[in-house]
Amino acid sequence: MHRSRRSVRHAARLPVLILGLSLVASACGSGGSDGSSSSSSEGPSGEIFISGSSTVEPISVRVQELFNDVNPDVLIAVDGPGTGDGFVLFCSGETDISNASRAIRDSEAEECAANGVDYVELQVGIDGLGVMTNASNDLVECVSFADLYALTGPEATGYRSWGDANGVSAELGGAGDLPDAPLDIFGPGEESGTFDTFVELVVEHPAEERGQAGTTRPDYSPSGDDNVILQGITGSDTSLGWVGFAFASGAQGVKLLDVDGGESGCVAATAETIASGEYPLSRPLFVYVNSNRAANNPGLEAYVDFYMDAGLDRAVAEVGYVELTDAAKAEVRAAWTERT
């Protein structure tokens, strides 16, 4: 139900964005049948609608800013309701690009296919999940996967202290030495790709092995707004939460916890450890482009061309994410050029 309500709400917001862009377009000139607007400039024109991941949103917005500096006649709206909600809109043909902090699921790909939405998947950067507590909390420095499951998984429902999770953590191979301190948890809601990634990496496997539901405990404070999550962390002295690394790394009043992924022991979340894959909660970031729309909208094609150039080389790092390697960038650019 939670996902459906958000999908309806953000689907309702999109026509407002479209109307606003249409009014601007009419002020600049008459619109063409392919969605492009006439202009006296020689550059591309058109309208682009982007939705999806709030994690990837800052990259696409920065690309928009840089792109519009040289292509002012392309009108771009960017929204960030979450990866799942974004795919609902994208696969129903309501958006041109879907930002995503996880790969598209089989069920979502099937929905796209059923609606005739062909797309190109393009990885644009790398992010890690930042596991946080309040900056004043000196009781915890590192958490293991066993600890994280025991604190946030379905068996943690009702836990009000970090120490309540010690039994489950020990059963999963953890140290079982979490402190006896109040536990307030803040994290993304179900509409978020960050939520999906956390569940996939931390919760699903041990939950399945233990015969539990493969999702988080229901009794924490979820939000689709990363800033609200950070506010929750700073408002509770012994809090626990997670957001994308880029949002957490420069935030005031929070402390990033090291994560013990097993053989490598406790690893700090840094741009270097995320890029190398050493940090165990690393993940790729994507944009999905409607390839048929790109073929018929010069502004959309030009925007993605720009994304593959200045976006990968500049925007990703400017908003705090980890760039792809040169070899990976070449592969992504080839995928776009060949529309594969």
N, C-alpha and C positions, 0 to 999 in steps of 0.2 A: 504493500500500500504506500509506503513512504516514497519508493521510487516512482510510482505512478503519479502521485500528487505533484512531485517536482517536475516530472516530464510534462504534465499538462500545464503547470504554471509557466515553465520556460518556453514551451511551445506557444503559449499565448503571448509571451513577450516578443517573440520574433516578428509577428506582423507589425508591431509598433516600431521596431527597428527598421523594418522594410519601408513602412510609411514615411518615416523620417528621412531615409535615404532617397525615397522617391520624390519628396518635396524638394530636397536639395538638387536632385537631378533635373527636375522641371525648371528650377530657377536658372540652371546652367544651360539648358537646351532641351529639345524634345527627345524622348527616349526611343530607341530602336526596338524592333521586334525581338532581337536576341538579348535584350536586357541591357545593352550598352546605351550610353547617352552621348549625344552629339556634342562636339566641342571644337573650338577654333584651334586648339593645340594639336600638335602632330603626334603626341604621345598616346598611349592606350587609354581607353575609358571603359566604364562598366561599373557594375555593382557586385560586391562580394559579401557573402554572409558566412561567418565563421562561428562555430559554437563548440562546446565540449569541455575538456579538462581545464580546471582553474589553475593547475600546475603549468600547463603549456601555454596558457593564455598570455602571460607576460612576454613570451618569446614572439608570438604572433602579433601582439600589439607593438612591440619594438620594431619588428619587420615592417608593420604597417606605417609606423612613423617615418622610418628611413625611406621606404618606398614612396610614400606620398610627398616627400620632399622633392622628388624628381618626377613624380607622376600624380599630380594633384587631382586629375579628373577621374581617378578610380575611387569610388566611394566604398568604404570598407566598414562593416560592423562586426565587432568581436564580442562574444558573450562567453561566460565561463560557468555554466551550471554544473559541470561534472562530466566525466568521460562517458558514463552510461547514458545520461540524458542526451549528451551530444550525439551519440550513435543512433538514438531513437529519431532525432531530427534528421540526421544525415541519411539514414537508410530509408526514410520516408520521402526523401528528395527535397527537404526544406532548407538545407544548407549546402554550401559549395565545398567547404573544408571542415573536417572534424578534428579538433585537437584531442590527443589521447595520451594518457600516462600509462597505458597498457596496450597490448596488441588487441585487435578486434577479436571477439569471440566467434566461435562457429555459428551460434544462433543468430548473432548480429550480422555476420556475413551472409547467412541464408536469407535474412530479412532484406538486406540490400539487393541480393540477387532476385528475390521475388518481386521487388519493386523496380527492377531494371537499373539499379544504381551501380555502375562500374566505377572502380576506384583504384588509385595508386597509393600504396603504403610507403611512407617516407620517414625514416628515423631522422630526427633533427638534433638530438642531444642525449645526454645521460644525466640522470638524477639519482640521488639516494634518498631513502626515507630517513629523516632525522628523528631519532627517539630522544625525547626531552624530559627534563624536570625543571623545577624552579632553580634559578641561579644560586639561591641560598641553601639548597639541599646538599649537604656534605655527607649524607648517609649512603648515597648510591653513586657509583662512578661507572660501573659496567653492568650490563644485563646480558644474559644468555638467551638463546631461542627458547629454552625451557622456561626461563623466568618470564619472558614476554607472553608465551602461551598461557602460563599459569596465572598471570595477572590480567590478561585481556580476553582469553578464550571463553568458550561457553561454560566451562566448569568454574569460572571465577565469579559468576553471577552472585551478587550479595556480598562479595569481599569488600571490606571497608578499610583494611590495613594491608600494607605491602606484605607483612608477615603471614597473612592468611593464605598466601599462595605458596608457602614453602613446601607444603606436603606434595602438591601436584608437581612443583618444580623438581623436587628430589626424585620423584617417581620417573621423571623424564630425563634424569641424568644431571640436573642442575645442582648447584651447591646447596640450595635450600637455606640460604643465609640472608634473605631479604629482611630489612629492618621492621621493627614494630612501630610503624608510623602511619598516619592517616593517608588514605589513598583516594585521590580524586583524578579521574581519567578524562582527558579531552582529546578528541580525534575527529577525523573526517566522517561524514555520513555515508550511507550506502550508495548514494549517487556518484560518489567520487572514485576516480581511478586510483587515488592514493589508498583509499579504503580497500579496494579490490586487490591491490598489490600487497598490502600488509596481510590481508587474509590469506592470499595465495602463498606468501613466503613464510608466514609465522604460524597460522592457525590451522589450515586445512589438513595437512598431513597428520599431525598428532591428534587432531580431533577425530579423523577417520579411524585411526588406529585404536582410539579409546571409545569408539562407538558414540561420539558426540556430534552435534550439529556443526557443520563446517563454517562457522561464522563467529563473530565476536560476541562477547557478553552484551546483552541489550541495555544494561543499566550503567551507561557512561554518558558523557555530554557530547553529542555529535554536532558538527556544523559543516556546512559547505563552504564556509569562509575561513581561510587559514588564519586571518588576523583575529578572528573570534577565538580560535583554538589557542593562539599565542596568549591572548588576554586571559584565558582560563588558566594556562600554565603559570603565568606571572601572578595570578591572584590566589594561588594555593601553594603553601611552602613546601609540601612534599608531593606535588602533583606528578602525573605521568601523562605523556601524550606523544603524538607523532604527526608530522607534516612532511612535505617535500624538503629536502636538505637546503635548497636555495632560500626558502622562507625562514628556516630555522637558523641558518648560519650567522646571519647578521643581526638577529633579533636581540633586543635588550631584555634583560631579566630572566632569560632561560639558559639552561646548560644542556649541551648535547652530551648524551651518554655514549660511551663506547659500547660496541656490540660484539659479543663472543660468538663467532660462527662455528667454533669447533677447533680444528687443528691449528689455526692461526692465533687463537686466543682473542683477547680483547683488541678490537680495532677501532680507532677513532674515525669518525666521518669527516673526510676532507675531500677536496676536489681530486687530489692525487689517488687516494684509496678508492674513490668511487670510479674514477676513470679506469683504473687497473682491474677493477672487480674484486679487489681484496676486501673492501668493506662489504659485509654480507647482505646488506639491504640496499643494493644498487638496482637500477631499473632503466630501461630505454624510454625515450619520449618520442612521440610520433605526431605527424599530421597525415590525415587521409584526404585525398583530393578527388572530387568527382571528375573523372577523366572526360566524360561527355560534355560536362559544363565547361571544362577548360578548353575543349576544342572549339566551342562556340562563343566563348567570352574572352576577347583579347586581354581585358584587364585582369582576369583571373589567371590566365596563362602567364602574363607578365609578372604578376605578384609571386607566383610560385617559382618562376625563373629567378626572381630576385631573392626569394627565400633560400634557394639552393646556392646562392652566391654570398651576398652580405649576411643573410640569415645565419647560415652555418658558420661563416668565418668571423662574424662580429656580434650579432644580436644574442646568440646563445650565451656567450661569455658575459656580455654586458648586463644581462639580467640575472647572472649568478649561477648558471648551470654549467655543466662540463661539456666541452666540445668533443665531437667525434675525432678520431684519428684521421690523418690525411687519407689513408687507404679506405676507411669507412665512408668518408665524405665522397670519395670518387665513386664508390658503389652506389650511394644514394643518388648522386647526380646522374649516374647512368640509368638508374631505375626510372627517374623522372623523364630523362631524354627519350628513353625507349618506351615509356608508359607501361612498365611492367610491375 
